[in-house]
Amino acid sequence: FTKGDLCVLIATLCQAFLILWLVHWKFHRFDISLDAVIKYFACGFIIVTGLAVFFELVETIVIHVFLIMAISLSGITKVQSQDFGSGVSSFGKLGVQFVSNGFGGGHGRYLQDQADDMSKTFAKEFPVITCVYLFVNAFLMAAMVEELAKYFGFRMIEHPDFLSDKQLQDGAEAVAAAERRAQREVALENEESEYEDDGSEGADGDPASSGRDCAAYEAMGDTVATTVDAAVSAAAEAVGATSPRAESNLTLVPAPTKTLNDKGAAITVAMVAVALGFACCENLVYIFIYNGSDLETKIAVLVLRSLFPIHPLAAAIQSIGVCRRDIENDRRFGVGRSILPAVLLHGSFDLAIMIASFLVAVNPDDEEFEEKAETASLVVSFVIFIIGAVYYLLQSRAQRKRLNELESAGTKAGLLPTATGAAADHALV
């Protein structure tokens, strides 16, 4: 691990942090806390990556079994891959020898990773089957699995930023009640230890001082309770609730300060943070494992993968469906409908690269063709990325309009309070 590798590692992390800074701190730091962003990013980096790798490996095995069966039935008796790792698996009477690279090899999205698992002869003679294989690889094994993993990565994190006003009120009341019980128990224990010999006498043996001591204990308890109440009130106000307290009634009165668009922005930022965590880990794998030959190659891979941040864009598109269901209460938007546009975008992006990779693999000696295929792949990927970005902007604008109308209608009907404070000045971008 050289100094150059360290620089590439830092640059890879900074690429993800830069996008997070733009998405969160620059535009939406009042909509979701930094604590939440860090936790969602960590979930994407660790948990989502693990889920995606596991399920992609399972799909890889299944797809490759069907591919080997197709090759066997075609009459080709041997399939060999050049420079494709280690590990040879035999499949009995099929007479097919399949060379695989073990961990992490199912997806290959660069120009030497695709079509290595199939004979060039088979690919040329059966292009339809090959195209089906690439389509399944792009849309099912890569796009669908990864988008589902990112979606559930967002769902599995429960953060106070996304709790309802009632949940915040109930939680704060529970904390206040628990603190008061703890203080009472401490006071009782101190009183019992002080008066265990003679409960009628004070600390100095004077019965008259007993009342003074009890009053002192009560005063101390009230002071501590007041301090706890102040801390709870400050915490409640920080998360969007006020806490007017009476001596005999501990209640929290919800005071929402976020608009519906602010809540939608928080969902979008959280889902993008999950996607950036996953993309950051994936970039490190591609740079240091799949393409870990020399420093120039690592830098080239980092630059190419940074040009088209498809994962955060797909997550932002997912957030449109999540907001439709969670904020607009449109129950037609379940998991499938929410992630479908993101899967189509992600799968099309991957398919363009895979087709170029396949064409280069079956024409390894034509350098001019390879250069043209790479250029065409970049152009098509760029066009697909721009289409996805435009789609998100249009859908986001339409959603902002719907949320504004919902909030206006709710405010007029008395169902929603008017937003106050800094949150009223920020909307979903």
C-alpha positions as a LaTeX table, in Angstrom:
\begin{tabular}{lrrr}
\hline
Residue & $x$ (\AA) & $y$ (\AA) & $z$ (\AA) \\
\hline
Phe1 & 0.00 & 0.00 & 0.00 \\
Thr2 & 1.87 & 3.07 & $-1.28$ \\
Lys3 & 1.45 & 6.80 & $-0.75$ \\
Gly4 & $-0.29$ & 6.95 & $-4.11$ \\
Asp5 & $-2.81$ & 4.36 & $-2.91$ \\
Leu6 & $-3.39$ & 6.46 & 0.21 \\
Cys7 & $-4.10$ & 9.50 & $-1.94$ \\
Val8 & $-6.56$ & 7.51 & $-4.06$ \\
Leu9 & $-8.25$ & 6.23 & $-0.89$ \\
Ile10 & $-8.62$ & 9.76 & 0.47 \\
Ala11 & $-9.88$ & 11.01 & $-2.90$ \\
Thr12 & $-12.49$ & 8.23 & $-3.01$ \\
Leu13 & $-13.80$ & 9.16 & 0.43 \\
Cys14 & $-13.72$ & 12.88 & $-0.37$ \\
Gln15 & $-15.79$ & 12.29 & $-3.52$ \\
Ala16 & $-18.61$ & 10.86 & $-1.40$ \\
Phe17 & $-18.23$ & 13.51 & 1.31 \\
Leu18 & $-18.31$ & 16.31 & $-1.27$ \\
Ile19 & $-21.66$ & 15.13 & $-2.62$ \\
Leu20 & $-22.96$ & 14.79 & 0.95 \\
Trp21 & $-21.83$ & 18.31 & 1.71 \\
Leu22 & $-23.66$ & 19.66 & $-1.32$ \\
Val23 & $-26.83$ & 17.64 & $-0.76$ \\
His24 & $-27.06$ & 18.08 & 3.01 \\
Trp25 & $-25.03$ & 20.90 & 4.47 \\
Lys26 & $-25.23$ & 23.32 & 1.57 \\
Phe27 & $-28.98$ & 23.07 & 0.96 \\
His28 & $-30.76$ & 20.98 & 3.62 \\
Arg29 & $-28.91$ & 21.20 & 6.94 \\
Phe30 & $-32.09$ & 22.49 & 8.61 \\
Asp31 & $-34.17$ & 19.58 & 7.32 \\
Ile32 & $-32.18$ & 16.67 & 8.76 \\
Ser33 & $-29.48$ & 16.49 & 11.42 \\
Leu34 & $-25.84$ & 15.73 & 10.75 \\
Asp35 & $-26.12$ & 12.83 & 13.19 \\
Ala36 & $-28.79$ & 11.23 & 11.00 \\
Val37 & $-26.75$ & 11.74 & 7.83 \\
Ile38 & $-23.70$ & 10.07 & 9.38 \\
Lys39 & $-25.74$ & 7.09 & 10.54 \\
Tyr40 & $-27.43$ & 6.60 & 7.18 \\
Phe41 & $-24.08$ & 6.86 & 5.38 \\
Ala42 & $-22.57$ & 4.25 & 7.71 \\
Cys43 & $-25.55$ & 1.96 & 7.10 \\
Gly44 & $-25.00$ & 2.19 & 3.36 \\
Phe45 & $-21.25$ & 1.63 & 3.66 \\
Ile46 & $-21.47$ & $-1.45$ & 5.88 \\
Ile47 & $-24.91$ & $-3.03$ & 5.98 \\
Val48 & $-26.19$ & $-2.29$ & 2.47 \\
Thr49 & $-22.91$ & $-3.39$ & 0.91 \\
Gly50 & $-23.06$ & $-6.68$ & 2.78 \\
Leu51 & $-26.65$ & $-7.31$ & 1.74 \\
Ala52 & $-25.95$ & $-6.48$ & $-1.90$ \\
Val53 & $-22.85$ & $-8.68$ & $-2.09$ \\
Phe54 & $-24.65$ & $-11.65$ & $-0.54$ \\
Phe55 & $-27.72$ & $-11.56$ & $-2.75$ \\
Glu56 & $-25.72$ & $-10.78$ & $-5.89$ \\
Leu57 & $-23.55$ & $-13.81$ & $-5.24$ \\
Val58 & $-26.65$ & $-15.98$ & $-4.84$ \\
Glu59 & $-28.08$ & $-14.64$ & $-8.11$ \\
Thr60 & $-24.70$ & $-15.11$ & $-9.80$ \\
Ile61 & $-24.72$ & $-18.81$ & $-8.98$ \\
Val62 & $-28.27$ & $-19.28$ & $-10.24$ \\
Ile63 & $-27.72$ & $-17.35$ & $-13.47$ \\
His64 & $-24.45$ & $-19.11$ & $-14.19$ \\
Val65 & $-26.06$ & $-22.51$ & $-13.73$ \\
Phe66 & $-28.64$ & $-21.66$ & $-16.38$ \\
Leu67 & $-25.91$ & $-20.24$ & $-18.61$ \\
Ile68 & $-23.87$ & $-23.43$ & $-18.34$ \\
Met69 & $-26.93$ & $-25.48$ & $-19.18$ \\
Ala70 & $-27.52$ & $-23.35$ & $-22.27$ \\
Ile71 & $-23.90$ & $-23.74$ & $-23.35$ \\
Ser72 & $-24.07$ & $-27.49$ & $-22.76$ \\
Leu73 & $-27.22$ & $-27.86$ & $-24.84$ \\
Ser74 & $-25.65$ & $-25.84$ & $-27.64$ \\
Gly75 & $-23.04$ & $-28.54$ & $-28.18$ \\
Ile76 & $-20.02$ & $-26.61$ & $-26.91$ \\
Thr77 & $-18.24$ & $-28.93$ & $-24.52$ \\
Lys78 & $-15.68$ & $-26.63$ & $-22.95$ \\
Val79 & $-15.75$ & $-23.07$ & $-21.72$ \\
Gln80 & $-12.56$ & $-21.39$ & $-20.65$ \\
Ser81 & $-11.84$ & $-17.92$ & $-19.33$ \\
Gln82 & $-8.48$ & $-16.26$ & $-19.68$ \\
Asp83 & $-7.05$ & $-14.28$ & $-16.76$ \\
Phe84 & $-10.21$ & $-14.71$ & $-14.73$ \\
Gly85 & $-9.08$ & $-15.76$ & $-11.29$ \\
Ser86 & $-9.04$ & $-19.26$ & $-9.93$ \\
Gly87 & $-11.31$ & $-22.11$ & $-9.06$ \\
Val88 & $-12.62$ & $-24.75$ & $-11.48$ \\
Ser89 & $-16.03$ & $-26.31$ & $-11.05$ \\
Ser90 & $-17.13$ & $-29.42$ & $-12.95$ \\
Phe91 & $-20.79$ & $-30.16$ & $-13.60$ \\
Gly92 & $-20.79$ & $-33.93$ & $-14.03$ \\
Lys93 & $-22.39$ & $-35.40$ & $-17.16$ \\
Leu94 & $-22.87$ & $-32.01$ & $-18.76$ \\
Gly95 & $-19.25$ & $-32.18$ & $-19.80$ \\
Val96 & $-18.87$ & $-28.46$ & $-19.19$ \\
Gln97 & $-15.88$ & $-27.02$ & $-17.41$ \\
Phe98 & $-16.70$ & $-23.62$ & $-15.97$ \\
Val99 & $-13.94$ & $-21.34$ & $-14.74$ \\
Ser100 & $-15.07$ & $-18.74$ & $-12.21$ \\
Asn101 & $-13.36$ & $-16.13$ & $-10.13$ \\
Gly102 & $-15.18$ & $-16.84$ & $-6.89$ \\
Phe103 & $-16.04$ & $-13.86$ & $-4.70$ \\
Gly104 & $-17.30$ & $-10.70$ & $-6.32$ \\
Gly105 & $-17.22$ & $-11.72$ & $-9.95$ \\
Gly106 & $-20.83$ & $-11.75$ & $-10.99$ \\
His107 & $-21.34$ & $-8.26$ & $-12.19$ \\
Gly108 & $-18.33$ & $-7.09$ & $-14.10$ \\
Arg109 & $-19.07$ & $-3.59$ & $-15.27$ \\
Tyr110 & $-15.75$ & $-2.75$ & $-16.88$ \\
Leu111 & $-14.41$ & $-3.64$ & $-20.25$ \\
Gln112 & $-12.75$ & $-6.92$ & $-19.30$ \\
Asp113 & $-15.24$ & $-8.27$ & $-16.80$ \\
Gln114 & $-18.16$ & $-9.24$ & $-19.00$ \\
Ala115 & $-18.47$ & $-12.29$ & $-21.24$ \\
Asp116 & $-15.52$ & $-13.92$ & $-19.46$ \\
Asp117 & $-17.89$ & $-16.59$ & $-18.13$ \\
Met118 & $-19.02$ & $-17.68$ & $-21.56$ \\
Ser119 & $-17.29$ & $-18.97$ & $-24.63$ \\
Lys120 & $-16.62$ & $-16.40$ & $-27.34$ \\
Thr121 & $-17.80$ & $-19.02$ & $-29.77$ \\
Phe122 & $-21.10$ & $-19.41$ & $-27.96$ \\
Ala123 & $-21.54$ & $-15.65$ & $-27.79$ \\
Lys124 & $-21.03$ & $-15.25$ & $-31.53$ \\
Glu125 & $-23.25$ & $-18.15$ & $-32.50$ \\
Phe126 & $-26.06$ & $-17.37$ & $-30.03$ \\
Pro127 & $-26.20$ & $-13.58$ & $-29.68$ \\
Val128 & $-29.84$ & $-13.60$ & $-28.53$ \\
Ile129 & $-29.06$ & $-15.79$ & $-25.52$ \\
Thr130 & $-26.05$ & $-13.63$ & $-24.80$ \\
Cys131 & $-28.16$ & $-10.47$ & $-24.86$ \\
Val132 & $-30.67$ & $-12.08$ & $-22.51$ \\
Tyr133 & $-27.82$ & $-12.98$ & $-20.17$ \\
Leu134 & $-26.52$ & $-9.40$ & $-20.19$ \\
Phe135 & $-30.04$ & $-8.03$ & $-19.65$ \\
Val136 & $-30.65$ & $-10.29$ & $-16.66$ \\
Asn137 & $-27.20$ & $-9.47$ & $-15.32$ \\
Ala138 & $-27.81$ & $-5.72$ & $-15.57$ \\
Phe139 & $-31.40$ & $-5.42$ & $-14.39$ \\
Leu140 & $-31.88$ & $-8.32$ & $-11.99$ \\
Met141 & $-28.49$ & $-9.14$ & $-10.56$ \\
Ala142 & $-27.16$ & $-5.59$ & $-10.31$ \\
Ala143 & $-29.87$ & $-2.93$ & $-10.46$ \\
Met144 & $-32.75$ & $-4.64$ & $-8.66$ \\
Val145 & $-30.65$ & $-6.16$ & $-5.87$ \\
Glu146 & $-28.73$ & $-2.97$ & $-5.19$ \\
Glu147 & $-31.77$ & $-0.70$ & $-5.30$ \\
Leu148 & $-33.66$ & $-3.01$ & $-2.95$ \\
Ala149 & $-30.69$ & $-3.10$ & $-0.59$ \\
Lys150 & $-30.50$ & 0.71 & $-0.55$ \\
Tyr151 & $-34.25$ & 1.01 & $-0.01$ \\
Phe152 & $-34.26$ & $-1.33$ & 2.98 \\
Gly153 & $-31.04$ & 0.27 & 4.23 \\
Phe154 & $-33.03$ & 3.47 & 4.61 \\
Arg155 & $-35.96$ & 1.66 & 6.19 \\
Met156 & $-33.94$ & $-0.25$ & 8.78 \\
Ile157 & $-32.59$ & 2.90 & 10.45 \\
Glu158 & $-34.94$ & 4.53 & 12.96 \\
His159 & $-33.89$ & 8.06 & 13.80 \\
Pro160 & $-35.66$ & 10.78 & 15.87 \\
Asp161 & $-35.60$ & 13.07 & 12.85 \\
Phe162 & $-38.29$ & 10.89 & 11.27 \\
Leu163 & $-40.46$ & 10.28 & 14.34 \\
Ser164 & $-43.94$ & 11.77 & 14.41 \\
Asp165 & $-44.90$ & 14.52 & 16.81 \\
Lys166 & $-46.88$ & 12.05 & 18.91 \\
Gln167 & $-43.91$ & 9.69 & 19.11 \\
Leu168 & $-41.67$ & 12.56 & 20.20 \\
Gln169 & $-44.21$ & 13.63 & 22.83 \\
Asp170 & $-44.62$ & 10.10 & 24.17 \\
Gly171 & $-40.88$ & 9.58 & 24.29 \\
Ala172 & $-40.17$ & 12.84 & 26.08 \\
Glu173 & $-42.93$ & 12.17 & 28.59 \\
Ala174 & $-41.52$ & 8.71 & 29.25 \\
Val175 & $-38.05$ & 10.15 & 29.82 \\
Ala176 & $-39.38$ & 12.82 & 32.16 \\
Ala177 & $-41.42$ & 10.30 & 34.13 \\
Ala178 & $-38.46$ & 7.93 & 34.43 \\
Glu179 & $-36.19$ & 10.74 & 35.63 \\
Arg180 & $-38.72$ & 11.81 & 38.26 \\
Arg181 & $-39.12$ & 8.24 & 39.50 \\
Ala182 & $-35.35$ & 7.88 & 39.74 \\
Gln183 & $-35.04$ & 11.10 & 41.75 \\
Arg184 & $-37.80$ & 10.05 & 44.12 \\
Glu185 & $-36.16$ & 6.67 & 44.67 \\
Val186 & $-32.83$ & 8.33 & 45.42 \\
Ala187 & $-34.47$ & 10.72 & 47.88 \\
Leu188 & $-36.29$ & 7.87 & 49.63 \\
Glu189 & $-33.10$ & 5.80 & 49.90 \\
Asn190 & $-31.23$ & 8.75 & 51.40 \\
Glu191 & $-34.05$ & 9.39 & 53.86 \\
Glu192 & $-34.22$ & 5.75 & 54.91 \\
Ser193 & $-30.47$ & 5.54 & 55.47 \\
Glu194 & $-30.50$ & 8.77 & 57.47 \\
Tyr195 & $-33.41$ & 7.78 & 59.72 \\
Glu196 & $-32.93$ & 4.02 & 59.90 \\
Asp197 & $-32.24$ & 4.20 & 63.67 \\
Asp198 & $-34.99$ & 6.64 & 64.60 \\
Gly199 & $-37.29$ & 7.89 & 61.87 \\
Ser200 & $-38.77$ & 10.55 & 64.20 \\
Glu201 & $-35.51$ & 12.36 & 64.83 \\
Gly202 & $-33.57$ & 14.64 & 62.58 \\
Ala203 & $-30.00$ & 14.22 & 61.45 \\
Asp204 & $-28.72$ & 15.86 & 64.67 \\
Gly205 & $-30.94$ & 13.81 & 66.98 \\
Asp206 & $-33.37$ & 16.64 & 67.47 \\
Pro207 & $-36.96$ & 15.61 & 66.65 \\
Ala208 & $-37.72$ & 19.19 & 65.65 \\
Ser209 & $-35.08$ & 19.09 & 62.97 \\
Ser210 & $-36.79$ & 16.11 & 61.28 \\
Gly211 & $-39.22$ & 18.41 & 59.52 \\
Arg212 & $-36.42$ & 20.69 & 58.43 \\
Asp213 & $-34.43$ & 17.76 & 57.01 \\
Cys214 & $-37.45$ & 16.44 & 55.14 \\
Ala215 & $-38.07$ & 19.89 & 53.73 \\
Ala216 & $-34.44$ & 20.07 & 52.65 \\
Tyr217 & $-34.73$ & 16.74 & 50.88 \\
Glu218 & $-37.91$ & 17.88 & 49.16 \\
Ala219 & $-36.26$ & 21.13 & 48.09 \\
Met220 & $-33.28$ & 19.21 & 46.71 \\
Gly221 & $-35.61$ & 16.88 & 44.80 \\
Asp222 & $-37.52$ & 19.82 & 43.36 \\
Thr223 & $-34.27$ & 21.47 & 42.27 \\
Val224 & $-33.05$ & 18.32 & 40.55 \\
Ala225 & $-36.47$ & 17.76 & 38.94 \\
Thr226 & $-36.50$ & 21.34 & 37.66 \\
Thr227 & $-33.07$ & 20.83 & 36.11 \\
Val228 & $-34.23$ & 17.60 & 34.46 \\
Asp229 & $-37.37$ & 19.32 & 33.16 \\
Ala230 & $-35.26$ & 22.10 & 31.67 \\
Ala231 & $-33.00$ & 19.58 & 29.91 \\
Val232 & $-35.97$ & 17.63 & 28.58 \\
Ser233 & $-37.63$ & 20.84 & 27.39 \\
Ala234 & $-34.47$ & 21.91 & 25.57 \\
Ala235 & $-34.19$ & 18.50 & 23.90 \\
Ala236 & $-37.86$ & 18.59 & 22.92 \\
Glu237 & $-37.56$ & 22.04 & 21.40 \\
Ala238 & $-34.47$ & 20.93 & 19.46 \\
Val239 & $-36.49$ & 18.21 & 17.72 \\
Gly240 & $-39.51$ & 20.38 & 17.03 \\
Ala241 & $-41.68$ & 20.38 & 20.17 \\
Thr242 & $-42.26$ & 22.74 & 23.06 \\
Ser243 & $-42.69$ & 21.59 & 26.63 \\
Pro244 & $-44.83$ & 23.86 & 28.85 \\
Arg245 & $-45.04$ & 22.00 & 32.15 \\
Ala246 & $-47.41$ & 22.39 & 35.07 \\
Glu247 & $-46.52$ & 21.09 & 38.50 \\
Ser248 & $-49.17$ & 18.41 & 38.42 \\
Asn249 & $-49.29$ & 17.56 & 34.71 \\
Leu250 & $-46.25$ & 16.64 & 32.63 \\
Thr251 & $-47.27$ & 17.01 & 29.01 \\
Leu252 & $-45.63$ & 17.94 & 25.73 \\
Val253 & $-47.53$ & 20.04 & 23.26 \\
Pro254 & $-46.43$ & 19.25 & 19.67 \\
Ala255 & $-45.30$ & 22.31 & 17.77 \\
Pro256 & $-44.20$ & 21.21 & 14.30 \\
Thr257 & $-41.79$ & 23.62 & 12.67 \\
Lys258 & $-41.13$ & 21.70 & 9.46 \\
Thr259 & $-43.16$ & 21.96 & 6.31 \\
Leu260 & $-44.15$ & 18.90 & 4.31 \\
Asn261 & $-41.48$ & 19.82 & 1.78 \\
Asp262 & $-38.90$ & 19.92 & 4.56 \\
Lys263 & $-39.90$ & 16.40 & 5.58 \\
Gly264 & $-39.62$ & 15.28 & 1.96 \\
Ala265 & $-36.17$ & 16.83 & 1.73 \\
Ala266 & $-35.11$ & 14.95 & 4.87 \\
Ile267 & $-36.20$ & 11.65 & 3.31 \\
Thr268 & $-34.33$ & 12.44 & 0.10 \\
Val269 & $-31.12$ & 13.40 & 1.92 \\
Ala270 & $-31.28$ & 10.27 & 4.10 \\
Met271 & $-31.74$ & 7.96 & 1.10 \\
Val272 & $-28.95$ & 9.70 & $-0.81$ \\
Ala273 & $-26.67$ & 9.30 & 2.23 \\
Val274 & $-27.36$ & 5.54 & 2.26 \\
Ala275 & $-26.61$ & 5.35 & $-1.46$ \\
Leu276 & $-23.39$ & 7.34 & $-1.09$ \\
Gly277 & $-22.19$ & 5.04 & 1.67 \\
Phe278 & $-22.82$ & 2.03 & $-0.55$ \\
Ala279 & $-21.27$ & 3.70 & $-3.61$ \\
Cys280 & $-18.19$ & 4.71 & $-1.63$ \\
Cys281 & $-17.59$ & 1.13 & $-0.50$ \\
Glu282 & $-18.26$ & $-0.18$ & $-4.01$ \\
Asn283 & $-15.79$ & 2.30 & $-5.47$ \\
Leu284 & $-13.11$ & 1.12 & $-3.06$ \\
Val285 & $-13.75$ & $-2.48$ & $-4.11$ \\
Tyr286 & $-13.53$ & $-1.66$ & $-7.81$ \\
Ile287 & $-10.44$ & 0.49 & $-7.40$ \\
Phe288 & $-8.34$ & $-1.64$ & $-5.05$ \\
Ile289 & $-9.59$ & $-5.17$ & $-5.81$ \\
Tyr290 & $-11.00$ & $-5.42$ & $-9.33$ \\
Asn291 & $-8.55$ & $-2.91$ & $-10.86$ \\
Gly292 & $-5.70$ & $-2.92$ & $-8.40$ \\
Ser293 & $-2.88$ & $-3.24$ & $-10.92$ \\
Asp294 & $-1.23$ & 0.18 & $-11.01$ \\
Leu295 & $-1.81$ & 3.71 & $-9.77$ \\
Glu296 & $-2.83$ & 5.09 & $-13.17$ \\
Thr297 & $-5.55$ & 2.49 & $-13.54$ \\
Lys298 & $-6.88$ & 3.21 & $-10.05$ \\
Ile299 & $-7.05$ & 6.92 & $-10.76$ \\
Ala300 & $-8.78$ & 6.31 & $-14.10$ \\
Val301 & $-11.38$ & 4.06 & $-12.48$ \\
Leu302 & $-12.04$ & 6.63 & $-9.73$ \\
Val303 & $-12.48$ & 9.43 & $-12.28$ \\
Leu304 & $-14.81$ & 7.39 & $-14.48$ \\
Arg305 & $-16.95$ & 6.26 & $-11.55$ \\
Ser306 & $-17.08$ & 9.82 & $-10.18$ \\
Leu307 & $-18.32$ & 11.27 & $-13.46$ \\
Phe308 & $-21.65$ & 9.44 & $-13.21$ \\
Pro309 & $-22.87$ & 9.15 & $-9.58$ \\
Ile310 & $-25.68$ & 6.81 & $-10.55$ \\
His311 & $-26.29$ & 5.45 & $-7.02$ \\
Pro312 & $-27.22$ & 8.76 & $-5.33$ \\
Leu313 & $-29.31$ & 9.75 & $-8.34$ \\
Ala314 & $-31.22$ & 6.47 & $-8.23$ \\
Ala315 & $-31.75$ & 6.92 & $-4.48$ \\
Ala316 & $-33.14$ & 10.42 & $-5.03$ \\
Ile317 & $-35.56$ & 8.99 & $-7.59$ \\
Gln318 & $-36.59$ & 6.33 & $-5.04$ \\
Ser319 & $-37.32$ & 9.07 & $-2.51$ \\
Ile320 & $-40.07$ & 10.44 & $-4.77$ \\
Gly321 & $-42.06$ & 7.23 & $-4.31$ \\
Val322 & $-41.29$ & 7.05 & $-0.59$ \\
Cys323 & $-42.57$ & 10.61 & $-0.12$ \\
Arg324 & $-45.68$ & 9.80 & $-2.15$ \\
Arg325 & $-46.53$ & 7.04 & 0.31 \\
Asp326 & $-45.26$ & 8.37 & 3.63 \\
Ile327 & $-46.12$ & 12.06 & 3.29 \\
Glu328 & $-48.85$ & 12.19 & 0.65 \\
Asn329 & $-50.44$ & 8.95 & 1.97 \\
Asp330 & $-50.66$ & 7.50 & $-1.54$ \\
Arg331 & $-50.82$ & 3.78 & $-0.72$ \\
Arg332 & $-50.40$ & 2.80 & $-4.37$ \\
Phe333 & $-46.67$ & 3.39 & $-3.93$ \\
Gly334 & $-45.33$ & 0.24 & $-2.34$ \\
Val335 & $-41.77$ & $-1.03$ & $-2.51$ \\
Gly336 & $-41.99$ & $-2.16$ & $-6.13$ \\
Arg337 & $-43.49$ & 1.01 & $-7.52$ \\
Ser338 & $-41.15$ & 3.19 & $-5.48$ \\
Ile339 & $-37.96$ & 1.55 & $-6.74$ \\
Leu340 & $-39.08$ & 0.74 & $-10.31$ \\
Pro341 & $-37.87$ & 4.02 & $-11.94$ \\
Ala342 & $-34.54$ & 3.70 & $-10.12$ \\
Val343 & $-34.14$ & 0.08 & $-11.25$ \\
Leu344 & $-34.85$ & 1.03 & $-14.88$ \\
Leu345 & $-32.31$ & 3.86 & $-14.76$ \\
His346 & $-29.66$ & 1.80 & $-12.97$ \\
Gly347 & $-30.19$ & $-1.26$ & $-15.16$ \\
Ser348 & $-30.02$ & 0.75 & $-18.41$ \\
Phe349 & $-26.82$ & 2.42 & $-17.23$ \\
Asp350 & $-25.20$ & $-0.93$ & $-16.41$ \\
Leu351 & $-26.48$ & $-2.58$ & $-19.60$ \\
Ala352 & $-24.81$ & 0.04 & $-21.77$ \\
Ile353 & $-21.45$ & $-0.68$ & $-20.14$ \\
Met354 & $-21.97$ & $-4.45$ & $-20.26$ \\
Ile355 & $-22.79$ & $-4.46$ & $-23.96$ \\
Ala356 & $-19.65$ & $-2.48$ & $-24.72$ \\
Ser357 & $-17.66$ & $-4.87$ & $-22.55$ \\
Phe358 & $-19.13$ & $-7.86$ & $-24.36$ \\
Leu359 & $-18.34$ & $-6.41$ & $-27.79$ \\
Val360 & $-14.76$ & $-5.73$ & $-26.79$ \\
Ala361 & $-14.42$ & $-9.24$ & $-25.33$ \\
Val362 & $-15.46$ & $-10.93$ & $-28.58$ \\
Asn363 & $-13.18$ & $-8.66$ & $-30.63$ \\
Pro364 & $-10.01$ & $-8.60$ & $-28.54$ \\
Asp365 & $-7.59$ & $-7.90$ & $-31.40$ \\
Asp366 & $-9.34$ & $-4.86$ & $-32.85$ \\
Glu367 & $-7.96$ & $-1.87$ & $-30.97$ \\
Glu368 & $-9.84$ & 0.64 & $-33.08$ \\
Phe369 & $-13.12$ & $-1.12$ & $-32.39$ \\
Glu370 & $-12.31$ & $-1.24$ & $-28.68$ \\
Glu371 & $-11.73$ & 2.50 & $-28.60$ \\
Lys372 & $-15.00$ & 3.16 & $-30.42$ \\
Ala373 & $-16.89$ & 0.82 & $-28.09$ \\
Glu374 & $-15.50$ & 2.56 & $-25.02$ \\
Thr375 & $-16.39$ & 5.99 & $-26.40$ \\
Ala376 & $-19.90$ & 4.86 & $-27.32$ \\
Ser377 & $-20.35$ & 3.35 & $-23.87$ \\
Leu378 & $-19.38$ & 6.62 & $-22.18$ \\
Val379 & $-21.68$ & 8.66 & $-24.40$ \\
Val380 & $-24.66$ & 6.36 & $-23.85$ \\
Ser381 & $-24.00$ & 6.27 & $-20.10$ \\
Phe382 & $-23.86$ & 10.05 & $-20.01$ \\
Val383 & $-27.15$ & 10.33 & $-21.90$ \\
Ile384 & $-28.84$ & 7.85 & $-19.56$ \\
Phe385 & $-27.53$ & 9.74 & $-16.53$ \\
Ile386 & $-28.84$ & 13.06 & $-17.87$ \\
Ile387 & $-32.25$ & 11.50 & $-18.60$ \\
Gly388 & $-32.39$ & 10.24 & $-15.01$ \\
Ala389 & $-31.41$ & 13.66 & $-13.62$ \\
Val390 & $-34.05$ & 15.43 & $-15.70$ \\
Tyr391 & $-36.68$ & 12.88 & $-14.66$ \\
Tyr392 & $-35.87$ & 13.46 & $-10.99$ \\
Leu393 & $-36.00$ & 17.24 & $-11.32$ \\
Leu394 & $-39.39$ & 17.11 & $-13.03$ \\
Gln395 & $-40.81$ & 14.66 & $-10.50$ \\
Ser396 & $-39.36$ & 16.63 & $-7.60$ \\
Arg397 & $-40.89$ & 19.86 & $-8.85$ \\
Ala398 & $-44.28$ & 18.21 & $-9.25$ \\
Gln399 & $-44.01$ & 16.75 & $-5.76$ \\
Arg400 & $-43.14$ & 20.13 & $-4.23$ \\
Lys401 & $-46.25$ & 21.56 & $-5.81$ \\
Arg402 & $-48.44$ & 18.74 & $-4.46$ \\
Leu403 & $-46.98$ & 19.06 & $-0.97$ \\
Asn404 & $-47.51$ & 22.81 & $-0.95$ \\
Glu405 & $-51.14$ & 22.28 & $-1.92$ \\
Leu406 & $-51.59$ & 19.64 & 0.78 \\
Glu407 & $-50.06$ & 21.86 & 3.41 \\
Ser408 & $-52.12$ & 24.85 & 2.33 \\
Ala409 & $-55.32$ & 22.80 & 2.45 \\
Gly410 & $-54.40$ & 21.31 & 5.83 \\
Thr411 & $-53.55$ & 24.71 & 7.31 \\
Lys412 & $-56.83$ & 26.25 & 6.13 \\
Ala413 & $-58.77$ & 23.30 & 7.57 \\
Gly414 & $-56.91$ & 23.58 & 10.86 \\
Leu415 & $-55.34$ & 20.15 & 10.45 \\
Leu416 & $-51.80$ & 21.46 & 10.12 \\
Pro417 & $-50.18$ & 24.33 & 12.04 \\
Thr418 & $-48.25$ & 27.00 & 10.22 \\
Ala419 & $-44.53$ & 26.32 & 10.01 \\
Thr420 & $-42.36$ & 28.64 & 12.04 \\
Gly421 & $-38.71$ & 29.41 & 12.35 \\
Ala422 & $-35.94$ & 28.63 & 9.93 \\
Ala423 & $-37.72$ & 25.57 & 8.59 \\
Ala424 & $-40.33$ & 27.73 & 6.92 \\
Asp425 & $-37.65$ & 29.19 & 4.69 \\
His426 & $-36.37$ & 25.90 & 3.28 \\
Ala427 & $-37.96$ & 23.64 & 0.67 \\
Leu428 & $-37.06$ & 20.51 & $-1.24$ \\
Val429 & $-34.64$ & 21.24 & $-4.07$ \\
\hline
\end{tabular}
